[in-house]
Amino acid sequence: MKKIGIFYGSTTGTTKKIAHDIARVLGVKEADIHDVASTAPSSSGAYDILVLGSSTWNDGQLQADWYDFIAGLSVLDLRGKDVAVFGCGDETMSDTFCSAVGEIHDRLKETGARFIAPYNVVGYHFEHSAAIPENDVEAEGLLLDEVNHPELTASRIAGWCTLILEAARS
């Protein structure tokens, strides 16, 4: 089984809570859950699968702690690593819903990492998200709205984590 590390940035605590919920479903130990505010990007080297999470702020930006971490991570050679991205947002921010997921994906495209676990957006209503490639129906990862649809979170996490566990076994 491949080793999984979870890396998140959280301002209000929502993304931290979701990171820990995901860890429980994946069976990831507390020591393998990292707040990017106090973690060096090089610590990603200990893992085969990187689960990366950010909330979306303002006009679609990453959570503030992510900027230094992603700058360091984006210059690493991540060939041989799988990356799964999740994000928290508010669908009433209809033009930027969970766009941080797309930003993480785009900033890491050139690292050689293999992106896993794209996921549907069923149940959410919004106009645009940088997390969804043009002409696609799935997001680059797991999008969650704890503000308007907390009732969808547990089942979406369970379904998404199934995809990650399949990758971990391969």
N, C-alpha and C positions, 0 to 999 in steps of 0.2 A: 504494500500500500504506500502510495506517495505521501510525503509529509506536507501538511497544509499549514500555512501561516495566514492570519487575518490581520490586515492593516487598515485602520480607520482614522478619520478626522471628525471630531464632533464639537460643536459649539454649545448646543442646548442639551446634549445628552441623548437625543433620539438615535443618532447613528451609532453611538457607543452601545446603547441597549440592543439595537438590531445586530450589531457585530457579535455580541454575546449570545443572542438568540440563535444566530447562524452557527456559532461555535458549538452550542449544545446539540444542534441537529447533526452537525458534521462530526461530533466527537473530538473537537479540538480542545486541547488543554489551555487553561488560563495563561500559562507561560508563552503560548503561541499566538496570543491576541495582543496586538501592538497599537498604541496611540501614536500616530505619525508625528505628533508634536514633540515627542520625546524618544524617537526611534531613528536610528541612522538608516538610510536607504540600503546600505551594504548588508544589513541584517536579513534582507530578503534572500541572501545567498543560502541560508539554512533550509530553504523550503523548495519543494518541487511545484507546489501549487500556491499561488498568491491570490488571496481573496481581498479585494481592495474596495473600501467603501467611503463615500463622501456624501454629504448633503449638498444641495444646490442653493446658492445665495444670489441675491440681487438680480442681475441680468444673465444668469446662467453660470456664474462662477463656482469654482471649487470652494469648499470650506477652507478658511484661511490657513490652517496648519498644513494643508496639502502642498502649497506652492514650493517650499524648500524641499520637501520629501520627493515630490514628483520630478523636480529639477535634477536631483541626485539619481533617482531611479531611472530616469529616461536616458542617462548616459551609460548605464550598465549593459552588459551583454546578458540578455535574459533568454538566449536560445536554450531550449530544453526545459523551459519553465512554462507552466500553464497559468493563465491569468483569468480570473472571474471577477467581474465588477458589479457592485451594487450601489444604489443611491437612494437617498430619502429626499422627497420633495413635496410640493403642494400643487395639486392639479389646477388650482385657481390661478397659479402663475402659468397660464396656458401657453405662453410662447417659449418657456424655458424649462418646462417640467423635467426634473431630474437630469438636466443637461450636463451636470458634472460627470455623469457616467460616460457620456460621449467624449468629454474632455480628457478624462483619464485614458480611455481607449486610444484616442488620437495621439496623445503625447507619448504613448508607449508602443505605437505601431512599428517604429523603426528599431526596437530593441531585440527583435527576433523571438519574442514571446509568442506563444500560441494562445489565442483567446478562446475561452470555452464558456459554455452556459449562457448563450443568448436566451432571452425569455420574452414571452408575450406581454402585452399591456392590457389584457382583458380586464374590464372593470373600471378603467380610468378614462376620463374624458378631458382632452386637452388638444390644443392646436398644433404644437410643435415641440420637439425635443431633440437636442443634439445627440441624444443617446440612440436615436433610431436612424439608421442609414436611409438615404433617399430611396424611395420605392420599396421599402422593406416593411414587414408587419411585426417584426420582433426587434426588441431593443438589444443593445450591445451587452446587456446584463440585466440584473433584477432591479426594477423600479418599484419603489414603495411610497405610499402616501399615508402616513400615520395621522395626518391632520383630518382628512376627509373620509378615509376608508381604512381605519385600523382593523376592521373586521376581515379584510382581505390578506393581511400581513402574514399570519401563521401559515395559511395554505400556500401562499406564494413562496415563502421561505422553504417550506417542505418540498415543493415541486422543483425549485431551483437547486436546492442542495442535492436532490437525487441526481441531477446532471453532473454536479461536481464530484459526487461519490463514484459515479460511473467512470469519470476521467481518472480518479484516484486509483481505481482498480486496474486501469489499462496500462 
